Amino acid sequence: MNEKDSDSAEDTSFHLLGIPSGDESHELRSRVPFELLASQFVEELRAGKSPSVDLYARRFPPHAEKIREVFPVLAMLENARIQKEAQSIRRNMPERFPFTRLGNCELLMEVGRGGMGVVYQGRDLHSDHLVAVKILPWRVSVVPEWVERFEREARIAAKLRHRNIVPVFRYGQENGYCYFVMQFVNGIGIDRIISRLQETDGIVPLSEIRRQQVDRQPRLIVDAEVVSPTDIQDSTSDTDRRLTRKSWASFVKVGIQATQALRAAHAAEIMHNDIKPGNILLDAEGRVWVSDFGLSQPLAAVDPNRPVTKIAGSSGRDRSVAGTLKYMAPERLMGQQSTACDIYSLGATLYELCLQRSVFDHSDRDELIRLILEAEPVRPRDVCREIPKGLETIILNCIARHPTDRYASADALLADLLKHAKGQSVSSTSRSSFSGFFRAIGNKLRTRPKLD
């Protein structure tokens, strides 16, 4: 394929409305006003897409320098606008909806709500099975920009089929609201386990699931039978035993299953982008379920050449990036993304599960950003000497500040978790640790007394 054909093939799915595409000349492209390019870039962002700054720059060489300078700023401003609007809308999230049924699902009780949806326990009236129904809690006409994001979450999650990922069955719109139907997982979030372990050194997950079900009873919205605490049968699985603050083997099992879910998502070219304790569930049988792909993104949509743009007064930090800040990889705050970000977030989750404290935490958002970007995490064994050295190494490999110092993939992380579970040793992935080791050896050799 010659250079012209290659350029044409690359450009076929990307063109300005009203502007010839495919075989147009660079001379014609040079006459496209920069303002028109900027306007289309913003429109793509508002449509829920992830336009590539680098592709725009390559498509329109005369404007390339200005595109690389201005477009990342436009993206950050647009993200800030969306976040500000979202905060305003969330403050007015409805407590109840004017319906008790969507499609063929009867809504039974609310089980949770987050930044972009309310989740109900429901019943499929055709199969009589319990399901989970996630609803975008505002009418489509009120938040049209959010509808595409909500639909994207449903489409992405529906593509993933893995025993550790909550499956999505179908998507729909009714009564002016968007919703999708998922498998109902009767379990507890890792965040609740962490919270309970902070309160008491010893819990039984099965009892916590029952306790949670009792807490939800007041949120019953229809007169119908739902899963009650007595419906959850006792089991002899390991996870029904008492969990303590030092249940290292059980924590590793959680890590193994969550990593298997990430491996499946990454193999499908999907980044989760919001791995945290609240998005990982543990059911009564001990199975881990990764949920909430609301911020997920196809790897193909990531621009690996996106420059880090410094805004006056921000030191290059993207204060408006979506996600839960204290589990976020440093590079995401600088506008860069890769699967290494998910690995960092899982490592931060394991750190908190093992130690019942966050890697970094601060009430001031700017100070928390500074800690994530500049501070070194407290080593797990400095907090608790009883944590196994191998488990500490795995966690530190995940939360290394530089992506190249982390595991290269979920496969590599899984391999080390399995090795540790079998009692085998694991090694640091940090380049600095190797250089430090050889430097220490060199120093020892230089200070060694000479023999006569």
C-alpha positions as a Markdown table, in Angstrom:
| # | Residue | x | y | z |
|---|---|---|---|---|
| 1 | Met | 0.0 | 0.0 | 0.0 |
| 2 | Asn | 1.5 | 3.4 | -1.0 |
| 3 | Glu | 1.6 | 6.5 | 1.3 |
| 4 | Lys | -1.5 | 8.0 | -0.3 |
| 5 | Asp | -3.5 | 4.8 | 0.1 |
| 6 | Ser | -2.4 | 4.4 | 3.7 |
| 7 | Asp | -3.4 | 7.9 | 4.5 |
| 8 | Ser | -6.8 | 7.4 | 2.8 |
| 9 | Ala | -7.5 | 4.2 | 4.6 |
| 10 | Glu | -6.7 | 5.7 | 8.0 |
| 11 | Asp | -9.0 | 8.7 | 7.4 |
| 12 | Thr | -12.1 | 7.1 | 6.0 |
| 13 | Ser | -14.0 | 7.1 | 9.4 |
| 14 | Phe | -12.9 | 10.6 | 10.4 |
| 15 | His | -14.0 | 13.7 | 8.5 |
| 16 | Leu | -15.5 | 17.1 | 9.1 |
| 17 | Leu | -19.1 | 17.4 | 8.2 |
| 18 | Gly | -19.4 | 19.2 | 4.9 |
| 19 | Ile | -15.7 | 18.8 | 4.2 |
| 20 | Pro | -14.6 | 16.3 | 1.5 |
| 21 | Ser | -12.8 | 13.2 | 3.0 |
| 22 | Gly | -10.7 | 10.3 | 1.9 |
| 23 | Asp | -8.6 | 11.7 | -1.0 |
| 24 | Glu | -8.7 | 15.5 | -0.3 |
| 25 | Ser | -5.4 | 17.2 | -0.5 |
| 26 | His | -3.4 | 18.7 | 2.4 |
| 27 | Glu | -3.9 | 22.1 | 0.6 |
| 28 | Leu | -7.7 | 21.8 | 1.1 |
| 29 | Arg | -7.2 | 20.7 | 4.7 |
| 30 | Ser | -5.1 | 23.8 | 5.3 |
| 31 | Arg | -8.0 | 26.0 | 4.4 |
| 32 | Val | -10.2 | 24.4 | 7.2 |
| 33 | Pro | -10.5 | 27.1 | 9.9 |
| 34 | Phe | -9.0 | 26.2 | 13.2 |
| 35 | Glu | -12.1 | 27.3 | 14.9 |
| 36 | Leu | -14.2 | 24.8 | 13.0 |
| 37 | Leu | -11.8 | 22.0 | 14.0 |
| 38 | Ala | -12.0 | 23.1 | 17.7 |
| 39 | Ser | -15.8 | 23.2 | 17.5 |
| 40 | Gln | -16.0 | 19.7 | 16.1 |
| 41 | Phe | -13.5 | 18.4 | 18.7 |
| 42 | Val | -15.7 | 19.8 | 21.5 |
| 43 | Glu | -18.9 | 18.4 | 19.9 |
| 44 | Glu | -17.3 | 14.9 | 19.8 |
| 45 | Leu | -16.5 | 15.2 | 23.5 |
| 46 | Arg | -20.1 | 16.2 | 24.3 |
| 47 | Ala | -21.3 | 13.2 | 22.4 |
| 48 | Gly | -19.4 | 11.0 | 24.8 |
| 49 | Lys | -16.6 | 10.2 | 22.3 |
| 50 | Ser | -12.9 | 10.3 | 22.9 |
| 51 | Pro | -11.4 | 12.1 | 20.0 |
| 52 | Ser | -7.7 | 11.8 | 19.4 |
| 53 | Val | -5.6 | 14.9 | 19.6 |
| 54 | Asp | -2.8 | 13.2 | 17.7 |
| 55 | Leu | -5.1 | 12.1 | 14.9 |
| 56 | Tyr | -6.5 | 15.7 | 14.5 |
| 57 | Ala | -2.9 | 17.0 | 14.4 |
| 58 | Arg | -1.8 | 14.4 | 11.7 |
| 59 | Arg | -5.0 | 15.1 | 9.7 |
| 60 | Phe | -4.5 | 18.8 | 9.6 |
| 61 | Pro | -0.7 | 19.5 | 9.6 |
| 62 | Pro | -0.9 | 23.3 | 9.1 |
| 63 | His | -2.7 | 23.5 | 12.5 |
| 64 | Ala | -0.8 | 20.7 | 14.2 |
| 65 | Glu | 1.1 | 22.8 | 16.7 |
| 66 | Lys | -1.9 | 24.8 | 17.7 |
| 67 | Ile | -4.0 | 21.6 | 17.9 |
| 68 | Arg | -1.6 | 19.9 | 20.3 |
| 69 | Glu | -1.4 | 23.0 | 22.4 |
| 70 | Val | -5.1 | 23.9 | 22.6 |
| 71 | Phe | -7.2 | 20.7 | 22.2 |
| 72 | Pro | -6.0 | 19.1 | 25.5 |
| 73 | Val | -7.0 | 22.4 | 27.3 |
| 74 | Leu | -10.4 | 22.2 | 25.6 |
| 75 | Ala | -10.8 | 18.7 | 26.8 |
| 76 | Met | -10.0 | 19.6 | 30.4 |
| 77 | Leu | -12.4 | 22.6 | 30.3 |
| 78 | Glu | -15.2 | 20.4 | 28.9 |
| 79 | Asn | -14.5 | 17.8 | 31.5 |
| 80 | Ala | -14.6 | 20.4 | 34.2 |
| 81 | Arg | -17.9 | 21.7 | 32.9 |
| 82 | Ile | -19.4 | 18.2 | 32.9 |
| 83 | Gln | -18.2 | 17.6 | 36.4 |
| 84 | Lys | -19.7 | 20.8 | 37.7 |
| 85 | Glu | -23.0 | 20.1 | 36.0 |
| 86 | Ala | -22.9 | 16.6 | 37.3 |
| 87 | Gln | -22.4 | 17.8 | 40.9 |
| 88 | Ser | -25.4 | 20.1 | 40.5 |
| 89 | Ile | -27.6 | 17.4 | 39.1 |
| 90 | Arg | -26.6 | 14.8 | 41.7 |
| 91 | Arg | -27.6 | 17.1 | 44.5 |
| 92 | Asn | -31.1 | 16.9 | 43.0 |
| 93 | Met | -31.1 | 13.1 | 42.5 |
| 94 | Pro | -34.7 | 11.9 | 43.1 |
| 95 | Glu | -35.4 | 9.8 | 46.2 |
| 96 | Arg | -38.1 | 7.8 | 44.4 |
| 97 | Phe | -39.3 | 7.3 | 40.8 |
| 98 | Pro | -42.8 | 7.6 | 39.4 |
| 99 | Phe | -43.0 | 3.9 | 38.5 |
| 100 | Thr | -42.4 | 0.5 | 40.0 |
| 101 | Arg | -41.8 | -1.4 | 36.8 |
| 102 | Leu | -39.4 | -1.1 | 33.8 |
| 103 | Gly | -39.9 | -3.4 | 30.9 |
| 104 | Asn | -40.6 | -6.8 | 32.3 |
| 105 | Cys | -38.9 | -6.1 | 35.6 |
| 106 | Glu | -40.7 | -5.2 | 38.8 |
| 107 | Leu | -38.6 | -2.9 | 41.1 |
| 108 | Leu | -38.5 | -4.2 | 44.6 |
| 109 | Met | -36.0 | -2.2 | 46.7 |
| 110 | Glu | -33.1 | 0.2 | 46.3 |
| 111 | Val | -29.8 | -1.4 | 46.9 |
| 112 | Gly | -27.4 | 1.4 | 46.1 |
| 113 | Arg | -26.7 | 4.6 | 44.3 |
| 114 | Gly | -23.6 | 6.2 | 42.9 |
| 115 | Gly | -22.6 | 9.1 | 40.7 |
| 116 | Met | -24.4 | 8.0 | 37.6 |
| 117 | Gly | -27.1 | 5.6 | 38.6 |
| 118 | Val | -29.4 | 4.1 | 41.2 |
| 119 | Val | -29.5 | 0.3 | 41.5 |
| 120 | Tyr | -32.6 | -1.6 | 42.4 |
| 121 | Gln | -33.2 | -5.2 | 43.3 |
| 122 | Gly | -35.9 | -6.3 | 40.9 |
| 123 | Arg | -37.8 | -9.4 | 39.7 |
| 124 | Asp | -37.9 | -10.5 | 36.1 |
| 125 | Leu | -41.6 | -11.2 | 35.6 |
| 126 | His | -41.0 | -13.7 | 32.8 |
| 127 | Ser | -38.5 | -15.9 | 34.6 |
| 128 | Asp | -39.3 | -15.0 | 38.2 |
| 129 | His | -35.6 | -14.5 | 38.8 |
| 130 | Leu | -34.1 | -11.8 | 40.9 |
| 131 | Val | -32.2 | -9.2 | 38.9 |
| 132 | Ala | -30.5 | -5.9 | 39.5 |
| 133 | Val | -31.8 | -2.8 | 37.5 |
| 134 | Lys | -29.6 | 0.2 | 37.1 |
| 135 | Ile | -31.5 | 3.4 | 36.3 |
| 136 | Leu | -30.1 | 6.7 | 35.0 |
| 137 | Pro | -32.0 | 8.8 | 37.6 |
| 138 | Trp | -33.0 | 11.7 | 35.4 |
| 139 | Arg | -35.2 | 11.9 | 32.3 |
| 140 | Val | -33.5 | 11.5 | 29.0 |
| 141 | Ser | -34.7 | 15.0 | 28.0 |
| 142 | Val | -32.9 | 16.5 | 31.1 |
| 143 | Val | -29.5 | 15.0 | 30.7 |
| 144 | Pro | -29.1 | 14.1 | 27.0 |
| 145 | Glu | -25.3 | 14.2 | 27.3 |
| 146 | Trp | -25.3 | 11.5 | 30.0 |
| 147 | Val | -27.5 | 9.1 | 28.0 |
| 148 | Glu | -24.7 | 8.2 | 25.6 |
| 149 | Arg | -22.3 | 7.5 | 28.5 |
| 150 | Phe | -25.0 | 5.4 | 30.2 |
| 151 | Glu | -25.6 | 3.4 | 27.0 |
| 152 | Arg | -21.9 | 3.0 | 26.5 |
| 153 | Glu | -21.5 | 1.5 | 30.0 |
| 154 | Ala | -24.3 | -1.0 | 29.1 |
| 155 | Arg | -22.8 | -1.9 | 25.8 |
| 156 | Ile | -19.3 | -2.4 | 27.2 |
| 157 | Ala | -20.4 | -4.5 | 30.2 |
| 158 | Ala | -22.7 | -6.6 | 28.0 |
| 159 | Lys | -19.6 | -7.6 | 25.9 |
| 160 | Leu | -17.8 | -9.0 | 28.9 |
| 161 | Arg | -18.6 | -12.5 | 29.9 |
| 162 | His | -16.5 | -13.8 | 32.9 |
| 163 | Arg | -17.3 | -15.5 | 36.1 |
| 164 | Asn | -15.9 | -12.5 | 38.1 |
| 165 | Ile | -17.7 | -9.7 | 36.2 |
| 166 | Val | -21.3 | -8.8 | 36.8 |
| 167 | Pro | -23.1 | -9.6 | 33.5 |
| 168 | Val | -25.5 | -7.1 | 31.8 |
| 169 | Phe | -28.5 | -8.7 | 30.1 |
| 170 | Arg | -30.3 | -5.9 | 28.3 |
| 171 | Tyr | -30.8 | -2.2 | 28.0 |
| 172 | Gly | -33.9 | -0.2 | 27.5 |
| 173 | Gln | -35.8 | 3.2 | 27.7 |
| 174 | Glu | -39.2 | 3.5 | 29.3 |
| 175 | Asn | -41.2 | 6.3 | 30.9 |
| 176 | Gly | -38.5 | 8.7 | 29.8 |
| 177 | Tyr | -35.7 | 6.9 | 31.7 |
| 178 | Cys | -32.8 | 4.8 | 30.6 |
| 179 | Tyr | -32.0 | 1.5 | 32.4 |
| 180 | Phe | -30.2 | -1.8 | 32.1 |
| 181 | Val | -30.7 | -5.1 | 33.7 |
| 182 | Met | -27.9 | -7.1 | 35.3 |
| 183 | Gln | -27.4 | -10.2 | 37.3 |
| 184 | Phe | -28.4 | -9.7 | 41.0 |
| 185 | Val | -25.4 | -10.4 | 43.2 |
| 186 | Asn | -26.3 | -10.9 | 46.8 |
| 187 | Gly | -23.0 | -9.9 | 48.3 |
| 188 | Ile | -21.2 | -7.2 | 50.1 |
| 189 | Gly | -18.7 | -4.6 | 48.8 |
| 190 | Ile | -15.1 | -4.9 | 49.8 |
| 191 | Asp | -15.5 | -1.3 | 51.2 |
| 192 | Arg | -18.0 | -2.6 | 53.7 |
| 193 | Ile | -15.7 | -5.4 | 54.7 |
| 194 | Ile | -12.9 | -2.9 | 55.2 |
| 195 | Ser | -15.2 | -0.7 | 57.3 |
| 196 | Arg | -16.3 | -3.5 | 59.5 |
| 197 | Leu | -12.7 | -4.7 | 60.0 |
| 198 | Gln | -11.8 | -1.1 | 61.2 |
| 199 | Glu | -14.6 | -1.5 | 63.8 |
| 200 | Thr | -13.8 | -5.1 | 64.9 |
| 201 | Asp | -11.1 | -7.6 | 64.3 |
| 202 | Gly | -13.3 | -10.5 | 63.2 |
| 203 | Ile | -16.3 | -10.7 | 60.9 |
| 204 | Val | -18.1 | -13.4 | 59.0 |
| 205 | Pro | -18.9 | -12.4 | 55.4 |
| 206 | Leu | -22.1 | -14.4 | 55.5 |
| 207 | Ser | -23.4 | -12.6 | 58.5 |
| 208 | Glu | -22.5 | -9.3 | 57.0 |
| 209 | Ile | -24.6 | -10.1 | 53.9 |
| 210 | Arg | -27.5 | -10.9 | 56.1 |
| 211 | Arg | -27.0 | -7.7 | 58.1 |
| 212 | Gln | -26.9 | -5.7 | 54.9 |
| 213 | Gln | -30.2 | -7.3 | 53.7 |
| 214 | Val | -31.8 | -6.3 | 57.0 |
| 215 | Asp | -30.6 | -2.7 | 56.5 |
| 216 | Arg | -32.2 | -2.7 | 53.1 |
| 217 | Gln | -35.7 | -3.8 | 54.2 |
| 218 | Pro | -36.9 | -0.2 | 54.9 |
| 219 | Arg | -36.2 | 0.6 | 51.2 |
| 220 | Leu | -38.8 | -1.9 | 50.0 |
| 221 | Ile | -41.0 | 0.0 | 47.5 |
| 222 | Val | -43.5 | -2.7 | 46.6 |
| 223 | Asp | -45.3 | -5.4 | 48.6 |
| 224 | Ala | -43.4 | -8.4 | 47.3 |
| 225 | Glu | -41.1 | -11.1 | 48.5 |
| 226 | Val | -37.5 | -10.4 | 48.2 |
| 227 | Val | -34.3 | -12.2 | 49.4 |
| 228 | Ser | -34.4 | -12.2 | 53.1 |
| 229 | Pro | -31.6 | -13.0 | 55.5 |
| 230 | Thr | -32.9 | -16.5 | 56.1 |
| 231 | Asp | -32.8 | -17.2 | 52.3 |
| 232 | Ile | -29.0 | -17.1 | 52.4 |
| 233 | Gln | -28.0 | -20.7 | 53.2 |
| 234 | Asp | -25.0 | -21.6 | 55.3 |
| 235 | Ser | -22.1 | -23.0 | 53.5 |
| 236 | Thr | -18.8 | -24.6 | 54.4 |
| 237 | Ser | -16.7 | -22.5 | 52.0 |
| 238 | Asp | -13.6 | -20.8 | 53.3 |
| 239 | Thr | -15.1 | -17.3 | 53.0 |
| 240 | Asp | -17.8 | -18.2 | 55.5 |
| 241 | Arg | -15.2 | -18.5 | 58.2 |
| 242 | Arg | -14.2 | -15.6 | 60.3 |
| 243 | Leu | -12.3 | -12.9 | 58.5 |
| 244 | Thr | -9.8 | -11.0 | 60.6 |
| 245 | Arg | -7.4 | -8.1 | 59.9 |
| 246 | Lys | -4.7 | -10.7 | 59.3 |
| 247 | Ser | -6.6 | -13.0 | 56.9 |
| 248 | Trp | -3.8 | -12.7 | 54.4 |
| 249 | Ala | -4.7 | -15.9 | 52.4 |
| 250 | Ser | -8.3 | -14.7 | 52.0 |
| 251 | Phe | -7.2 | -11.3 | 50.9 |
| 252 | Val | -5.0 | -12.9 | 48.3 |
| 253 | Lys | -8.0 | -14.9 | 47.0 |
| 254 | Val | -9.9 | -11.7 | 46.6 |
| 255 | Gly | -7.0 | -10.2 | 44.6 |
| 256 | Ile | -6.7 | -13.3 | 42.4 |
| 257 | Gln | -10.3 | -13.2 | 41.4 |
| 258 | Ala | -10.4 | -9.4 | 40.8 |
| 259 | Thr | -7.2 | -9.7 | 38.7 |
| 260 | Gln | -8.9 | -12.5 | 36.6 |
| 261 | Ala | -11.8 | -10.1 | 35.9 |
| 262 | Leu | -9.3 | -7.3 | 34.9 |
| 263 | Arg | -7.4 | -9.7 | 32.7 |
| 264 | Ala | -10.7 | -10.6 | 30.9 |
| 265 | Ala | -11.6 | -6.9 | 30.5 |
| 266 | His | -8.2 | -6.0 | 29.2 |
| 267 | Ala | -8.2 | -8.9 | 26.8 |
| 268 | Ala | -11.5 | -7.5 | 25.4 |
| 269 | Glu | -9.7 | -4.1 | 25.0 |
| 270 | Ile | -11.6 | -2.5 | 27.9 |
| 271 | Met | -10.2 | -0.4 | 30.8 |
| 272 | His | -12.4 | -0.3 | 33.9 |
| 273 | Asn | -11.1 | 3.1 | 35.1 |
| 274 | Asp | -12.8 | 2.9 | 38.5 |
| 275 | Ile | -11.5 | -0.1 | 40.4 |
| 276 | Lys | -12.1 | 0.5 | 44.1 |
| 277 | Pro | -13.4 | -1.4 | 47.1 |
| 278 | Gly | -17.0 | -0.3 | 46.5 |
| 279 | Asn | -17.0 | -1.8 | 43.0 |
| 280 | Ile | -15.8 | -5.2 | 44.1 |
| 281 | Leu | -18.4 | -7.5 | 45.6 |
| 282 | Leu | -18.0 | -10.7 | 47.6 |
| 283 | Asp | -21.0 | -13.1 | 47.6 |
| 284 | Ala | -22.0 | -15.8 | 50.1 |
| 285 | Glu | -20.0 | -18.5 | 48.1 |
| 286 | Gly | -16.8 | -16.5 | 48.2 |
| 287 | Arg | -16.9 | -15.4 | 44.6 |
| 288 | Val | -15.6 | -12.0 | 43.7 |
| 289 | Trp | -17.6 | -9.8 | 41.3 |
| 290 | Val | -16.3 | -6.7 | 39.6 |
| 291 | Ser | -19.1 | -4.2 | 38.9 |
| 292 | Asp | -19.8 | -0.7 | 37.6 |
| 293 | Phe | -18.2 | -0.1 | 34.2 |
| 294 | Gly | -19.6 | 3.4 | 34.1 |
| 295 | Leu | -16.2 | 5.0 | 33.5 |
| 296 | Ser | -14.8 | 2.2 | 31.4 |
| 297 | Gln | -13.2 | 3.0 | 28.1 |
| 298 | Pro | -12.1 | 1.0 | 25.0 |
| 299 | Leu | -8.3 | 0.9 | 24.7 |
| 300 | Ala | -8.7 | 1.9 | 21.1 |
| 301 | Ala | -10.1 | 5.3 | 22.3 |
| 302 | Val | -7.0 | 6.1 | 24.3 |
| 303 | Asp | -4.6 | 8.5 | 22.7 |
| 304 | Pro | -1.1 | 7.3 | 23.8 |
| 305 | Asn | 0.4 | 10.5 | 22.4 |
| 306 | Arg | -1.8 | 12.8 | 24.4 |
| 307 | Pro | 0.5 | 15.5 | 25.7 |
| 308 | Val | 0.6 | 16.5 | 29.3 |
| 309 | Thr | -0.7 | 20.1 | 29.3 |
| 310 | Lys | 0.1 | 22.4 | 32.2 |
| 311 | Ile | -2.6 | 24.9 | 33.1 |
| 312 | Ala | -1.7 | 28.0 | 35.0 |
| 313 | Gly | -1.8 | 27.3 | 38.7 |
| 314 | Ser | -2.5 | 23.6 | 38.3 |
| 315 | Ser | 1.1 | 22.2 | 37.8 |
| 316 | Gly | -0.3 | 20.1 | 35.0 |
| 317 | Arg | -2.8 | 18.3 | 37.2 |
| 318 | Asp | -6.2 | 17.5 | 35.8 |
| 319 | Arg | -8.5 | 18.3 | 38.8 |
| 320 | Ser | -11.6 | 17.3 | 36.8 |
| 321 | Val | -10.7 | 13.8 | 35.8 |
| 322 | Ala | -13.5 | 11.4 | 36.5 |
| 323 | Gly | -13.1 | 8.6 | 39.0 |
| 324 | Thr | -12.4 | 8.1 | 42.7 |
| 325 | Leu | -9.3 | 10.1 | 43.4 |
| 326 | Lys | -7.6 | 8.1 | 46.2 |
| 327 | Tyr | -7.6 | 5.0 | 44.0 |
| 328 | Met | -6.4 | 6.8 | 40.9 |
| 329 | Ala | -3.0 | 6.3 | 39.3 |
| 330 | Pro | -0.8 | 9.4 | 39.2 |
| 331 | Glu | -0.6 | 9.5 | 35.4 |
| 332 | Arg | -4.4 | 9.7 | 35.1 |
| 333 | Leu | -4.2 | 13.0 | 36.9 |
| 334 | Met | -1.9 | 14.2 | 34.1 |
| 335 | Gly | -4.4 | 13.1 | 31.4 |
| 336 | Gln | -2.7 | 9.8 | 30.5 |
| 337 | Gln | -4.3 | 6.4 | 30.6 |
| 338 | Ser | -3.4 | 2.7 | 30.1 |
| 339 | Thr | -4.2 | -0.7 | 31.6 |
| 340 | Ala | -1.5 | 0.1 | 34.2 |
| 341 | Cys | -4.0 | 2.5 | 35.7 |
| 342 | Asp | -6.3 | -0.4 | 36.5 |
| 343 | Ile | -3.5 | -2.3 | 38.0 |
| 344 | Tyr | -2.6 | 0.6 | 40.3 |
| 345 | Ser | -6.2 | 0.9 | 41.4 |
| 346 | Leu | -6.4 | -2.8 | 42.3 |
| 347 | Gly | -3.2 | -2.5 | 44.2 |
| 348 | Ala | -4.6 | 0.5 | 46.1 |
| 349 | Thr | -7.7 | -1.6 | 46.9 |
| 350 | Leu | -5.6 | -4.5 | 48.2 |
| 351 | Tyr | -3.5 | -2.1 | 50.3 |
| 352 | Glu | -6.6 | -0.9 | 51.9 |
| 353 | Leu | -8.1 | -4.3 | 52.4 |
| 354 | Cys | -4.9 | -5.6 | 54.1 |
| 355 | Leu | -4.2 | -2.6 | 56.2 |
| 356 | Gln | -7.7 | -0.9 | 56.6 |
| 357 | Arg | -6.1 | 2.4 | 55.6 |
| 358 | Ser | -5.7 | 4.1 | 52.2 |
| 359 | Val | -2.5 | 4.5 | 50.3 |
| 360 | Phe | -3.0 | 8.2 | 50.4 |
| 361 | Asp | -5.9 | 10.2 | 52.0 |
| 362 | His | -6.5 | 13.8 | 52.8 |
| 363 | Ser | -9.6 | 15.9 | 53.3 |
| 364 | Asp | -8.2 | 18.6 | 50.9 |
| 365 | Arg | -8.5 | 17.5 | 47.3 |
| 366 | Asp | -5.4 | 19.5 | 46.1 |
| 367 | Glu | -3.3 | 18.1 | 48.9 |
| 368 | Leu | -4.5 | 14.6 | 48.1 |
| 369 | Ile | -3.5 | 15.2 | 44.4 |
| 370 | Arg | -0.1 | 16.3 | 45.6 |
| 371 | Leu | 0.4 | 13.2 | 47.7 |
| 372 | Ile | -0.6 | 10.9 | 44.8 |
| 373 | Leu | 1.8 | 12.7 | 42.4 |
| 374 | Glu | 4.8 | 13.2 | 44.7 |
| 375 | Ala | 4.7 | 11.2 | 48.0 |
| 376 | Glu | 5.9 | 7.7 | 48.6 |
| 377 | Pro | 3.3 | 5.3 | 50.1 |
| 378 | Val | 4.0 | 3.9 | 53.5 |
| 379 | Arg | 5.3 | 0.3 | 53.0 |
| 380 | Pro | 2.7 | -2.2 | 54.3 |
| 381 | Arg | 5.1 | -3.9 | 56.6 |
| 382 | Asp | 5.9 | -0.6 | 58.2 |
| 383 | Val | 2.2 | -0.5 | 59.2 |
| 384 | Cys | 1.9 | -4.2 | 60.1 |
| 385 | Arg | 5.0 | -6.4 | 60.4 |
| 386 | Glu | 2.9 | -9.5 | 60.1 |
| 387 | Ile | 1.9 | -9.0 | 56.5 |
| 388 | Pro | 3.8 | -11.5 | 54.4 |
| 389 | Lys | 6.8 | -10.0 | 52.5 |
| 390 | Gly | 5.6 | -11.4 | 49.2 |
| 391 | Leu | 2.1 | -9.8 | 49.6 |
| 392 | Glu | 3.8 | -6.5 | 50.4 |
| 393 | Thr | 6.0 | -6.8 | 47.3 |
| 394 | Ile | 2.9 | -7.5 | 45.1 |
| 395 | Ile | 1.1 | -4.5 | 46.4 |
| 396 | Leu | 4.1 | -2.2 | 46.0 |
| 397 | Asn | 4.6 | -3.5 | 42.5 |
| 398 | Cys | 1.0 | -2.5 | 41.7 |
| 399 | Ile | 1.1 | 1.0 | 43.2 |
| 400 | Ala | 4.5 | 2.1 | 42.0 |
| 401 | Arg | 4.4 | 5.8 | 40.9 |
| 402 | His | 5.8 | 5.2 | 37.4 |
| 403 | Pro | 3.7 | 2.8 | 35.2 |
| 404 | Thr | 6.9 | 1.1 | 33.9 |
| 405 | Asp | 7.7 | 0.1 | 37.5 |
| 406 | Arg | 4.3 | -1.7 | 37.8 |
| 407 | Tyr | 3.3 | -5.1 | 36.5 |
| 408 | Ala | 3.3 | -5.0 | 32.7 |
| 409 | Ser | -0.1 | -6.7 | 32.5 |
| 410 | Ala | -2.9 | -8.3 | 34.6 |
| 411 | Asp | -1.4 | -11.6 | 33.5 |
| 412 | Ala | 1.9 | -10.7 | 35.2 |
| 413 | Leu | 0.1 | -9.6 | 38.4 |
| 414 | Leu | -2.0 | -12.8 | 38.4 |
| 415 | Ala | 1.1 | -15.0 | 38.0 |
| 416 | Asp | 2.7 | -13.4 | 41.1 |
| 417 | Leu | -0.5 | -13.7 | 43.2 |
| 418 | Leu | -0.8 | -17.4 | 42.3 |
| 419 | Lys | 2.9 | -17.9 | 43.1 |
| 420 | His | 2.5 | -16.2 | 46.5 |
| 421 | Ala | -0.6 | -18.3 | 47.2 |
| 422 | Lys | 1.5 | -21.4 | 46.6 |
| 423 | Gly | 4.3 | -20.2 | 49.0 |
| 424 | Gln | 6.7 | -19.2 | 46.2 |
| 425 | Ser | 8.7 | -16.0 | 46.3 |
| 426 | Val | 8.0 | -13.0 | 44.1 |
| 427 | Ser | 10.3 | -10.1 | 43.1 |
| 428 | Ser | 10.0 | -6.3 | 42.8 |
| 429 | Thr | 9.2 | -4.9 | 39.4 |
| 430 | Ser | 10.7 | -1.6 | 40.2 |
| 431 | Arg | 13.8 | -0.6 | 38.1 |
| 432 | Ser | 15.0 | 1.5 | 41.0 |
| 433 | Ser | 15.0 | -1.6 | 43.3 |
| 434 | Phe | 17.4 | -3.4 | 41.0 |
| 435 | Ser | 19.7 | -0.5 | 40.6 |
| 436 | Gly | 19.7 | 0.0 | 44.3 |
| 437 | Phe | 20.5 | -3.6 | 44.8 |
| 438 | Phe | 23.5 | -3.5 | 42.5 |
| 439 | Arg | 24.6 | -0.1 | 44.0 |
| 440 | Ala | 24.6 | -1.7 | 47.5 |
| 441 | Ile | 26.6 | -4.6 | 46.3 |
| 442 | Gly | 29.1 | -2.3 | 44.6 |
| 443 | Asn | 29.4 | -0.2 | 47.8 |
| 444 | Lys | 30.0 | -3.3 | 49.9 |
| 445 | Leu | 32.8 | -4.5 | 47.5 |
| 446 | Arg | 34.5 | -1.1 | 47.5 |
| 447 | Thr | 34.5 | -1.0 | 51.4 |
| 448 | Arg | 35.6 | -4.6 | 51.8 |
| 449 | Pro | 39.1 | -4.7 | 53.5 |
| 450 | Lys | 41.9 | -5.8 | 51.2 |
| 451 | Leu | 43.5 | -9.1 | 51.9 |
| 452 | Asp | 47.3 | -9.3 | 52.3 |
